[in-house]
Amino acid sequence: MKYDVFQVLGMLLLAVCVQGLVRLLIDDSERGVLGGLPGGFVPLLLTYASLTAVGVLVAGWAHTRAKSLGRR
């Protein structure tokens, strides 16, 4: 059950951050959820990219752990 929760949280983080990353790349004036962070375009871009990677890693890890336990 806990791996299911981690998988859902990873996918939510992934979805929110990918959307923010795409919006930032298409229209620089649309900053998204993390728009209040200081530093400008590049730090915000790196933050979205890093959080996207974290979401992928958490969701993948949780899926692999659940699969090894025979739940998938």
Beta strands, then each sheet from edge to edge (+ up, - down):
end
